[in-house]
Amino acid sequence: MDLSVQLGRLRLPNPVMVASGTFGYAREMQSLLDLRRLGAIIPKTITQHPRIGNPPPRTVETPAGLLNSIGLDNDGIDKFIEDHLPFLVTIGCPIIVSIAGKNYEEFVRLAAQLDGYPGVAGIELNISCPNVAGGVDFGTDPGACARVVLGVRNRTSLPILAKLTPNVTDIVGVAQAAADAGADALTLINTCLGMAVDWRRRIPRLGGVLGGLSGPAIKPIALRAVFQVAQRVRVPIVAAGGIASIDDCMEFLVTGASAIQVGTANFYHPRATMEILEALPNALSELGAQTVAEVVGTLKVPGTQPCEAALEAHRR
């Protein structure tokens, strides 16, 4: 059975990826699972300069989810290239580097610095982080989103994934702008902006007050976003949001995603990706399919045809 997927110019051995910010720089996970089997690893987002992140507490568990306000804590791109990238590119699976800039120029400089680095398979633009000042600015305005994607496209030959926020009124418009500007694929979605409160002490539970909600709680929102974008935008979709099992994976594939990212589940069930990958052939067979592409966008909605946009995007 062929589990490979095509995301624009980026080809992956299978559709099971790990989401940025939930897998560290992969060293932390190598004793728990066979990293070589993953469709791709997206390590923790990097920025131009080191960031100390937001004040603690940085995480709070909520019913069916996790609130985080990490604030893109990282050592900057130079340290990433020196200390982490040499290990990552020896793993044996595609490495997609997640980058975030506080302005347009930083996004472009980061992409240019990674261009041509051996072993880097692609770039994911984190234009949707809710935990930093200006983090979602490029993901909420179609014009700003298009400018960043186009600027990065003009400075790198690497495939580009644009990671979009659900904290907008029209995610389809932003997705279309990213696609028109040259994104090879769209990652849907990043976390939903949320808050937790300690009423007895009358204080927020997060040091940064607001945080990003992830985990099973946001899966219905992610499914909705994938469905809406897949109906209209002819670019492959990578689904993220509450994915922890083969059933979750298949729901997103038939809804219109060409690949998936496992995020919060890595914290409480580190082998979730391996279990999904092992169950995928049987799940495809159950639908009479021999490839992932055969099931993408095949959701049957009363009164409509299977999603032609998603089918065409995956074929491309």
C-alpha positions in Angstrom: 0.0 0.0 0.0 1.3 3.5 -0.9 1.1 5.8 2.1 3.1 8.6 0.4 1.5 12.1 0.1 2.3 15.1 -2.1 2.0 18.6 -0.6 2.8 20.8 -3.6 6.5 20.3 -4.3 7.0 18.5 -1.0 6.6 14.7 -1.0 6.3 12.8 2.3 6.7 9.1 2.9 3.4 9.1 4.8 0.9 11.7 6.1 1.7 11.4 9.8 3.6 14.4 11.1 4.3 15.9 14.5 3.3 19.5 15.2 5.8 22.2 16.1 6.1 23.0 19.8 5.0 19.5 20.9 8.0 17.5 20.0 10.9 19.6 21.1 13.9 19.2 18.8 13.2 15.4 18.5 16.1 14.3 20.7 13.7 14.3 23.6 11.5 11.7 21.9 14.1 9.4 20.3 14.0 6.8 23.1 10.2 6.5 22.8 9.6 5.9 19.1 11.3 5.3 15.8 11.6 8.8 14.5 12.6 7.5 11.0 9.0 6.3 10.4 7.4 9.7 10.7 6.1 11.4 7.7 7.8 14.6 8.9 9.1 16.3 12.0 8.4 20.0 12.6 10.6 21.0 15.5 9.9 23.9 17.9 9.4 27.3 16.1 12.6 29.4 15.8 12.9 33.1 15.6 15.6 35.5 14.4 16.9 36.3 17.8 16.7 34.3 21.1 13.4 34.6 23.1 12.9 33.9 26.8 9.2 33.4 26.3 6.3 34.4 28.5 6.3 34.5 32.3 5.2 31.3 34.2 2.9 29.5 34.7 3.0 28.6 31.0 0.6 25.7 30.7 -2.8 24.9 32.3 -4.9 21.8 31.7 -8.5 22.4 30.8 -11.4 19.9 30.1 -10.3 18.0 27.0 -7.5 20.4 26.3 -4.4 22.3 27.2 -3.8 26.0 27.4 -0.3 27.2 26.7 1.4 30.5 26.8 5.0 29.6 26.0 5.7 32.7 24.0 8.0 31.0 21.4 10.8 30.4 23.9 13.9 29.5 21.8 17.6 30.2 21.3 17.3 31.8 17.9 18.2 30.6 14.4 21.9 30.7 14.7 21.9 28.4 17.8 19.3 26.2 16.1 21.5 25.7 13.0 24.6 25.1 15.2 23.1 22.8 17.9 19.9 21.2 16.6 19.7 21.0 12.9 22.8 18.8 12.5 21.1 16.1 14.6 17.6 16.6 13.0 18.8 16.1 9.4 20.4 12.7 10.4 17.1 11.2 11.6 16.0 9.9 8.2 12.6 11.5 7.8 11.8 14.9 6.3 12.5 17.9 8.5 10.2 21.0 8.1 11.5 24.0 10.0 8.9 26.3 11.7 9.8 30.0 11.6 8.2 33.1 13.1 9.1 36.7 12.7 7.9 39.8 14.5 7.8 41.6 11.1 7.9 40.8 7.4 11.7 41.3 7.1 12.4 38.7 9.8 10.4 36.1 8.0 12.3 36.7 4.8 15.7 36.7 6.5 14.9 33.4 8.3 13.8 31.7 5.1 16.8 32.9 3.3 19.2 31.6 6.0 17.6 28.1 5.8 17.5 28.0 2.0 19.8 25.3 0.6 20.7 23.8 4.0 21.2 20.1 3.4 18.4 18.0 4.8 15.8 20.7 5.3 12.7 19.6 3.4 10.5 22.6 3.8 9.5 25.6 5.9 6.4 26.1 7.9 5.4 29.8 8.4 4.1 30.3 12.0 1.9 33.3 11.2 -0.7 32.2 13.8 0.9 32.0 17.3 -1.5 33.7 19.8 1.1 33.8 22.6 3.4 36.6 21.3 2.8 40.3 20.5 2.0 40.4 16.8 2.0 36.7 16.5 -1.3 36.4 14.7 -1.1 39.7 12.8 0.1 38.0 9.5 -2.5 35.3 9.8 -5.6 37.4 10.4 -5.2 39.8 7.4 -5.2 38.3 3.9 -3.0 41.0 2.5 -0.4 40.7 5.3 -0.5 36.9 4.9 0.1 37.1 1.2 2.9 39.6 1.5 4.8 37.3 4.0 4.2 34.1 1.9 5.3 35.9 -1.3 8.3 37.4 0.3 9.5 34.0 1.6 8.7 32.4 -1.7 11.0 34.9 -3.5 13.9 34.2 -1.1 13.8 30.4 -0.9 13.4 27.4 -3.1 12.1 25.3 -0.2 8.4 24.2 -0.1 6.3 26.4 2.1 3.5 25.5 4.5 1.5 28.4 5.9 0.1 27.7 9.4 -3.1 29.6 9.9 -5.0 30.7 12.9 -8.7 29.8 13.7 -9.0 33.2 15.4 -10.5 34.9 12.4 -14.0 35.5 11.0 -13.1 34.2 7.5 -10.3 31.6 7.4 -11.1 30.8 3.7 -10.1 34.3 2.7 -6.7 34.1 4.5 -6.2 30.6 3.1 -6.8 31.7 -0.4 -4.4 34.6 0.0 -1.7 32.3 1.2 -2.4 29.9 -1.7 -2.3 32.7 -4.3 1.0 34.0 -2.9 2.7 30.6 -3.5 2.2 28.4 -0.4 2.6 24.7 -1.3 0.3 23.7 1.5 -1.8 25.1 4.4 -1.6 23.9 8.0 -5.0 24.2 9.7 -5.2 25.1 12.5 -3.0 26.6 15.2 -4.4 27.0 18.7 -7.6 28.8 19.7 -7.2 31.8 21.9 -8.5 31.0 25.5 -8.1 31.8 29.1 -8.3 30.1 32.5 -9.0 31.8 35.9 -8.4 30.9 39.5 -11.5 32.5 41.0 -10.5 32.0 44.7 -7.3 33.9 44.2 -8.9 36.1 41.6 -6.0 35.8 39.1 -5.4 34.3 35.7 -3.9 30.8 35.7 -1.4 31.7 33.0 1.4 34.1 33.5 0.7 35.6 30.1 -3.1 35.8 30.9 -4.3 34.5 27.5 -3.1 31.3 25.9 -3.6 28.9 23.0 -6.1 26.1 23.5 -5.1 22.7 21.9 -6.0 19.1 22.2 -9.3 17.2 21.7 -11.3 20.3 22.7 -10.5 22.0 19.4 -10.9 19.1 17.0 -14.4 20.1 15.9 -13.1 23.6 15.1 -10.2 22.2 13.1 -12.5 19.9 11.2 -14.8 22.8 10.3 -11.8 24.9 9.1 -10.4 22.0 7.0 -13.9 21.4 5.5 -14.4 25.1 4.6 -11.0 25.6 3.1 -11.0 22.3 1.2 -14.3 23.3 -0.5 -12.8 26.5 -1.9 -8.9 26.5 -2.0 -7.0 24.3 -4.4 -3.9 23.8 -2.2 -3.2 20.7 -0.1 -4.1 20.9 3.6 -2.3 19.6 6.6 -4.7 19.1 9.5 -3.8 19.9 13.1 -6.0 20.1 16.2 -7.0 17.3 18.6 -5.6 14.4 16.5 -4.7 11.4 18.7 -6.0 8.3 17.0 -6.6 6.6 13.6 -10.2 7.7 13.7 -9.2 11.3 14.1 -6.7 10.9 11.3 -9.3 9.4 8.9 -11.9 12.0 9.7 -9.6 14.7 8.6 -8.4 12.9 5.5 -12.0 12.3 4.2 -12.9 15.9 5.1 -10.2 17.3 2.9 -6.7 17.1 4.5 -3.9 15.4 2.7 -1.8 14.9 5.8 -2.1 15.4 9.6 0.0 16.7 12.5 -0.2 15.2 16.0 0.4 17.8 18.6 -0.9 17.8 22.2 -1.2 14.0 22.2 2.6 13.8 22.1 2.6 15.0 25.7 0.3 12.4 27.2 0.7 9.5 24.7 4.0 9.8 22.9 3.4 6.7 20.7 0.2 8.1 19.2 1.9 8.8 15.9 3.2 5.2 15.6 -0.2 3.8 16.4 -1.9 5.9 13.8 0.7 5.0 11.2 0.4 1.2 12.0 -3.4 1.4 11.7 -3.5 3.5 8.6 -3.2 0.7 6.0 -6.2 -1.2 7.4 -8.2 2.0 7.7 -7.6 2.7 4.0 -8.4 -0.8 3.1 -11.7 -0.5 4.9 -12.6 2.2 2.5 -11.4 0.2 -0.5 -8.4 2.4 -1.0 -4.8 1.5 -1.8 -3.4 5.1 -1.4 -4.0 8.0 0.8 -4.9 10.2 -2.1 -8.0 8.0 -2.9 -9.7 9.0 0.3 -8.8 12.7 0.6 -11.8 15.0 0.3 -14.3 12.2 -0.2 -16.7 13.2 2.5 -20.3 12.8 1.5 -22.3 15.8 2.4 -26.1 15.7 1.5 -26.8 17.9 -1.5 -23.1 18.3 -2.5 -20.5 16.4 -4.5 -17.2 15.1 -3.0 -14.8 18.0 -2.5 -13.3 18.6 -5.9 -10.9 21.3 -4.6 -9.3 18.9 -2.1 -9.2 16.1 -4.7 -7.5 18.3 -7.3 -5.1 19.8 -4.7 -3.9 16.4 -3.7 -3.5 15.2 -7.3 -1.3 18.2 -8.0 
